[in-house]
Amino acid sequence: MFEYTINTFESLLVTVVLYNLCRRKRTERIKYFIAFCFFLFQFSFITGINHFSMTESVFEFIELLVSFTYVSLISTDSVAYKFFICAIPYNVIGIENTIQNTTVSYILFHKIDYYLLAERYRIINVLISQLIHVVLFYFIIRIVNRIELTIKDRDYYLLGFIFYICNFMTICFETLGYHFENQDLFMLLGIYSIVMFIILIVYLFVSIYRHSTTETKQQIELDILRSQQASSRKLLDAQSDLYQLRHDMKHFIQALKNPDIIQSPNTINNMISQYEELVKNVPVPITTLSPAINHVLNIKREEAIRKGIDFAVSLNITHDIDMEDSDLYLLISNLLDNAVEHIGMLKHIRVEMSDVGKMFRIKISNSIDHPVLDEKGNFISTGKDPEHGYGIKTVEDIISRYNGYIAYNDENGELMVSIMIN
């Protein structure tokens, strides 16, 4: 009776887990009938296997095939996602059972013997195992359902294959605990499974890296577009302010002709101070042929002004720059980030960009309080600011990718970074 109860509970658990992992379920009520049919199959399959074996072993792949059919009938999710979620419940059950049985067996008997464990502690061991399954499935359902839908099908397939490989490895490990005659063959297959697992993990890492890089580029392009819109609005506002300033200057000049005002220096000084403040508060957006340069220079100039840094720009860009906007943005932003973060007491930054023949030249200098380069021209590492090293590494990687040249020089209280790119 205990076996039937456990089989019923486990079959119901797998059915409910797969049902809840499906995101886009069909609206028809027939999905409940399909779920019930799957539950009956699951119960019958487990019960039938248990009559001649304590483990499902390779027969578990039949469950995986039927599970895929089940979720395909009740869900309209992509094939890749359904392939991925079908491996989850059996993987959790297999891995948890293997870890628990192996650990408990070794602790109690100082050897791995599943038959001995089942003979002495089967009921309590199985009850604890099922309780752990419920807790694990609860959190897994919550985590999986929070995963963004932007994951590519390729990644779901890779994750699915990784889970299936893990599932097969638990089957291989089970043969040790049950001391099957063909356990040597399963161990050999387990070793090959580990190799396959590592290869799939590497492929998944590469896929995620490429996906992350693409998203970063898209985000930079979106930021640049928004910056262009903001710059256009600021340009119109600045134009309006300049017209107003021009109008006020006419009155100021006429007022200076007034003998009474000329004889009152305080009044003149107050008026001059007002106009100086107006001029400072009318920053005209930087506009060049490159949207990426416009975006990063406008942002960094505003940041420098907030920090009280004198930020001067000299630009003479007459040709399109043969670089991706995302790379150009990362290059200049990292250089300016380093300049702002390591500014000296004089607090000034100079940015020069120009065309030199067929080359594009960037020169950025900032005040420093002490030498930052060693005799070989490399940055002196203090170990206190690892991000500085990452920024320089990013800059040098981009320069290398475009067959460019970079040089550093610090003299007369200034650090100068010069870059030439084809």
Backbone hydrogen bonds, N-H to C=O, Kabsch-Sander energy under -0.5 kcal/mol:
donor,donor_aa,acceptor,acceptor_aa,energy
5,T,1,M,-2.1
6,I,2,F,-2.5
7,N,3,E,-2.5
8,T,4,Y,-2.4
9,F,5,T,-2.5
10,E,6,I,-2.8
11,S,7,N,-2.3
12,L,8,T,-2.4
13,L,9,F,-2.5
14,V,10,E,-2.4
15,T,11,S,-2.1
16,V,12,L,-2.6
17,V,13,L,-2.5
18,L,14,V,-2.4
19,Y,15,T,-1.9
20,N,16,V,-2.4
21,L,17,V,-1.8
22,C,18,L,-1.1
25,K,23,R,-0.9
26,R,74,I,-2.5
31,K,28,E,-1.4
32,Y,29,R,-1.6
33,F,29,R,-0.8
34,I,30,I,-2.5
35,A,31,K,-2.2
36,F,32,Y,-2.1
37,C,33,F,-2.4
38,F,34,I,-2.3
39,F,35,A,-2.2
40,L,36,F,-2.2
41,F,37,C,-2.3
42,Q,38,F,-2.9
43,F,39,F,-2.6
44,S,40,L,-2.7
45,F,41,F,-3.0
46,I,42,Q,-2.5
47,T,43,F,-2.5
48,G,44,S,-2.4
49,I,45,F,-2.4
50,N,46,I,-2.3
51,H,47,T,-0.7
51,H,48,G,-0.8
52,F,49,I,-1.4
53,S,49,I,-1.4
59,F,56,E,-2.0
60,E,57,S,-1.8
61,F,58,V,-1.6
62,I,59,F,-1.4
63,E,59,F,-0.9
64,L,60,E,-1.8
65,L,61,F,-1.9
66,V,62,I,-2.4
67,S,63,E,-2.8
68,F,64,L,-2.1
69,T,65,L,-1.7
70,Y,66,V,-2.4
71,V,67,S,-2.6
72,S,68,F,-1.9
73,L,69,T,-1.6
74,I,70,Y,-1.4
75,S,71,V,-1.4
76,T,24,R,-3.2
82,K,78,S,-2.2
83,F,79,V,-2.5
84,F,80,A,-1.8
85,I,81,Y,-2.6
86,C,82,K,-1.7
87,A,83,F,-0.6
87,A,84,F,-0.8
88,I,85,I,-0.9
90,Y,86,C,-0.5
91,N,87,A,-1.7
92,V,88,I,-2.6
93,I,89,P,-2.4
94,G,90,Y,-2.7
95,I,91,N,-2.8
96,E,92,V,-2.5
97,N,93,I,-2.5
98,T,94,G,-2.2
99,I,95,I,-2.7
100,Q,96,E,-2.8
101,N,97,N,-2.9
102,T,98,T,-2.3
103,T,99,I,-2.4
104,V,100,Q,-2.8
105,S,101,N,-2.3
106,Y,102,T,-2.1
107,I,103,T,-2.4
108,L,104,V,-2.5
109,F,105,S,-2.7
110,H,106,Y,-1.8
111,K,105,S,-0.8
113,D,111,K,-0.8
114,Y,177,G,-2.1
115,Y,177,G,-0.6
117,L,113,D,-1.7
118,A,114,Y,-2.6
119,E,115,Y,-2.1
120,R,116,L,-1.6
121,Y,117,L,-2.8
122,R,118,A,-1.0
125,N,121,Y,-2.2
126,V,122,R,-2.7
127,L,123,I,-2.5
128,I,124,I,-2.1
129,S,125,N,-2.0
130,Q,126,V,-2.4
131,L,127,L,-2.0
132,I,128,I,-2.3
133,H,129,S,-2.1
134,V,130,Q,-2.1
135,V,131,L,-1.9
136,L,132,I,-2.7
137,F,133,H,-2.8
138,Y,134,V,-2.0
139,F,135,V,-1.7
140,I,136,L,-2.5
141,I,137,F,-2.5
142,R,138,Y,-1.5
143,I,139,F,-2.5
144,V,140,I,-3.0
145,N,141,I,-2.0
146,R,142,R,-0.6
146,R,143,I,-1.0
147,I,143,I,-0.6
147,I,144,V,-1.2
151,I,148,E,-1.1
156,Y,152,K,-1.7
157,Y,153,D,-2.6
158,L,154,R,-2.2
159,L,155,D,-2.7
160,G,156,Y,-2.6
161,F,157,Y,-2.8
162,I,158,L,-2.4
163,F,159,L,-2.4
164,Y,160,G,-2.4
165,I,161,F,-2.5
166,C,162,I,-2.3
167,N,163,F,-2.5
168,F,164,Y,-2.2
169,M,165,I,-2.1
170,T,166,C,-1.8
171,I,167,N,-1.4
172,C,168,F,-2.0
173,F,169,M,-2.3
174,E,170,T,-1.9
175,T,171,I,-1.1
176,L,173,F,-1.1
177,G,173,F,-1.1
178,Y,174,E,-2.0
179,H,175,T,-0.8
180,F,175,T,-1.6
183,Q,180,F,-1.3
186,F,182,N,-1.8
187,M,183,Q,-2.3
188,L,184,D,-2.0
189,L,185,L,-2.4
190,G,186,F,-2.4
191,I,187,M,-2.0
192,Y,188,L,-2.0
193,S,189,L,-2.0
194,I,190,G,-1.9
195,V,191,I,-1.7
196,M,192,Y,-2.4
197,F,193,S,-2.6
198,I,194,I,-2.3
199,I,195,V,-2.1
200,L,196,M,-2.4
201,I,197,F,-2.2
202,V,198,I,-2.2
203,Y,199,I,-2.3
204,L,200,L,-2.5
205,F,201,I,-2.5
206,V,202,V,-2.5
207,S,203,Y,-2.5
208,I,204,L,-2.7
209,Y,205,F,-2.5
210,R,206,V,-2.5
211,H,207,S,-2.3
212,S,208,I,-2.7
213,T,209,Y,-2.6
214,T,210,R,-2.4
215,E,211,H,-2.3
216,T,212,S,-2.4
217,K,213,T,-2.4
218,Q,214,T,-2.4
219,Q,215,E,-2.5
220,I,216,T,-2.5
221,E,217,K,-2.6
222,L,218,Q,-2.3
223,D,219,Q,-2.6
224,I,220,I,-2.6
225,L,221,E,-2.2
226,R,222,L,-2.5
227,S,223,D,-2.5
228,Q,224,I,-2.4
229,Q,225,L,-2.0
230,A,226,R,-2.6
231,S,227,S,-3.1
232,S,228,Q,-2.2
233,R,229,Q,-1.9
234,K,230,A,-2.7
235,L,231,S,-2.7
236,L,232,S,-2.0
237,D,233,R,-2.4
238,A,234,K,-3.2
239,Q,235,L,-2.3
240,S,236,L,-2.2
241,D,237,D,-2.6
242,L,238,A,-2.5
243,Y,239,Q,-2.1
244,Q,240,S,-2.1
245,L,241,D,-2.6
246,R,242,L,-2.7
247,H,243,Y,-2.1
248,D,244,Q,-2.5
249,M,245,L,-2.4
250,K,246,R,-1.3
251,H,247,H,-1.2
252,F,248,D,-2.2
253,I,249,M,-2.8
254,Q,250,K,-2.3
255,A,251,H,-2.3
256,L,252,F,-1.9
257,K,253,I,-0.9
257,K,254,Q,-0.5
258,N,255,A,-1.4
262,I,258,N,-2.0
263,Q,259,P,-1.6
264,S,261,I,-1.8
268,I,264,S,-1.5
269,N,265,P,-2.7
270,N,266,N,-2.3
271,M,267,T,-2.1
272,I,268,I,-2.6
273,S,269,N,-2.4
274,Q,270,N,-2.0
275,Y,271,M,-2.0
276,E,272,I,-2.4
277,E,273,S,-2.1
278,L,274,Q,-2.0
279,V,275,Y,-2.4
280,K,276,E,-2.1
281,N,277,E,-1.7
282,V,279,V,-1.3
284,V,282,V,-0.6
294,N,290,S,-2.2
295,H,291,P,-2.5
296,V,292,A,-2.4
297,L,293,I,-2.5
298,N,294,N,-2.1
299,I,295,H,-1.9
300,K,296,V,-2.6
301,R,297,L,-2.3
302,E,298,N,-1.8
303,E,299,I,-2.1
304,A,300,K,-2.5
305,I,301,R,-2.5
306,R,302,E,-2.1
307,K,303,E,-1.3
308,G,305,I,-1.5
309,I,304,A,-3.0
310,D,347,K,-2.7
311,F,309,I,-0.8
312,A,310,D,-0.6
312,A,349,I,-2.7
314,S,351,V,-2.9
316,N,353,M,-2.3
318,T,316,N,-0.7
322,D,320,D,-0.5
323,M,321,I,-2.5
328,L,324,E,-2.6
329,Y,325,D,-2.6
330,L,326,S,-2.3
331,L,327,D,-2.6
332,I,328,L,-2.3
333,S,329,Y,-2.6
334,N,330,L,-2.0
335,L,331,L,-1.7
336,L,332,I,-2.6
337,D,333,S,-2.5
338,N,334,N,-2.1
339,A,335,L,-1.9
340,V,336,L,-2.8
341,E,337,D,-2.7
342,H,338,N,-1.7
343,I,340,V,-1.0
344,G,367,S,-1.7
347,K,344,G,-1.1
349,I,310,D,-3.0
350,R,365,S,-2.8
351,V,312,A,-2.4
352,E,363,K,-2.8
353,M,314,S,-2.2
354,S,361,R,-1.9
355,D,316,N,-1.5
356,V,359,M,-3.0
359,M,356,V,-2.0
360,F,421,I,-3.1
361,R,354,S,-3.0
361,R,359,M,-0.5
362,I,419,I,-2.4
363,K,352,E,-2.9
364,I,417,V,-2.2
365,S,350,R,-2.4
366,N,415,L,-1.8
367,S,348,H,-1.8
368,I,413,G,-2.2
374,D,378,N,-3.0
377,G,374,D,-1.6
380,I,372,V,-2.8
381,S,379,F,-0.6
388,H,385,D,-0.9
389,G,385,D,-0.9
390,Y,386,P,-1.9
391,G,387,E,-2.5
392,I,388,H,-2.1
393,K,389,G,-2.3
394,T,390,Y,-2.4
395,V,391,G,-2.2
396,E,392,I,-2.7
397,D,393,K,-2.2
398,I,394,T,-2.1
399,I,395,V,-2.5
400,S,396,E,-2.3
401,R,397,D,-2.1
402,Y,398,I,-1.4
403,N,400,S,-1.5
404,G,399,I,-3.0
405,Y,420,M,-2.4
407,A,418,S,-2.3
409,N,416,M,-2.0
411,E,414,E,-1.8
414,E,411,E,-1.0
415,L,366,N,-2.7
416,M,409,N,-3.7
416,M,414,E,-0.6
417,V,364,I,-2.6
418,S,407,A,-2.7
418,S,416,M,-0.5
419,I,362,I,-2.8
420,M,405,Y,-2.4
421,I,360,F,-2.0
422,N,402,Y,-0.6
